[in-house]
Amino acid sequence: QVRLVESGGGLVQAGGSLRLSCAVSGKIVSINDIGWYRQAPGKPRELIASISSGGSTNYEASAKGRFTISRDNAKNTVYLQMNSLKPEDTAVYYCNRILGRIALDAWGQGTLVTVSS
């Protein structure tokens, strides 16, 4: 059974940085594609960054140039480094294994990021 535990969120001022962590159990991150999603209030959940089993990364326009997805195979953890945060980045952030853009596993609790102006 796959378990996803997100952490690292918090309250930050605009322009600040946060690093989110996604600890995965039940599956090996190095042989799975992993994505970071976010869900802002009143909006659908959206995929914003992904890392393939081969290490290739992809970013949505909203994340490109500011966010970096990476993984630590030894810790079976995927990270999302977020820089130059904006108030519109305020959302609950989730990770999941993905196939294309489709999430494969039950969602974790997410981690809340709040960016103040």
N, C-alpha and C positions, 0 to 999 in steps of 0.2 A: 504494500500500500504506500502510495506516494504522499509525503507530507511536505508542505511548503510553509516556511516561516519567514515572513518579512520583518525587517527591523531597520532602525536608523532614521525614521522620520522625526519631525519636530517642527518647531516654529523658528523661522529664520527671516531676516530682513531681505528685501529685494537686493539682488546683487551678491547674496551670500551663497554658500555651498553646503551640500549635504552628501553623504555617501550612504546609500541604501544597501542592505544585505538581504540575500535570499538564500536561506539554508535549506537544502533539499535532502530529504531522506527517502529511501525506497527506490531511488533511481540514481544513476551516475551522471552527473552534469556533463562530463566530458564527451559522452556519447549521445547526448540529447541536445536538441535546439531549445534554448530557453529565451523567453521573452519577458520584458517588463511592460506592464500595462498601467494605466491610471484611469481613475474615474472621478471626475469633478462633480460637484453638486449639481444634480439635475441633468447630467449628461451621461451618455453611454460609456461603458468602459472601452478604452482604446489602447491598441498596441503602440508603444512609442519606441521601443528598442529591442533588438534581438541579437543573440549570438548563436551561431551554428555549432554543431559538434566539431566542425573543422576550424572553428575560430573566426569565421567571417562575421562581421557585424553589420547591422542595418539600423537606420534611424529614420523616424518620421521627421518631417520638416520642423516640427515644433521642438524636437530634441537635438537635431543636427547642429554640431558646432559647440554645444553647451553640455551635453550629456555624454558619458562614456560608459559602455557596458563592458564588463570583464568577468573573468571567473578564476577561482582558485580551485584547481582540481583536487588538491590535497585536502581541502576543507569542504569539498563538495558544495561550494557556495558561489553564487553569482552576485555581482555588485553592479550598482548604478551610481556612478559619480555624477553629481549634478552641480554645475557651476552657473554663475550669472543667473541665479533664480529670479523669476518674475512672479508677480501676484497670480498670473494666469496658470502657473504651475501648481497652484494649490489643488490638491486632490488626494485621494487614497491611492497608494501605489501597491500593485500586486505583481507577483511573478508567476510564471507557469511554464510547463513544458509546452512546446508548440509544434504543430505540423502545418507548415505554411503560416497562416495567420490565426489558426484555430487552436484554442487552449485545450489541452488534453486531460487535465486533472482537476479535481475539486479545488476550489479557491481557498487560499489561506485567509487569515484575518486582515491582511494588508497592513500598511503603515501609513499614517496620515502625515502629509507634508502641508504645512501652512506657510505661505510666503506673505509677509506684510509689506505694505508700500511705504 
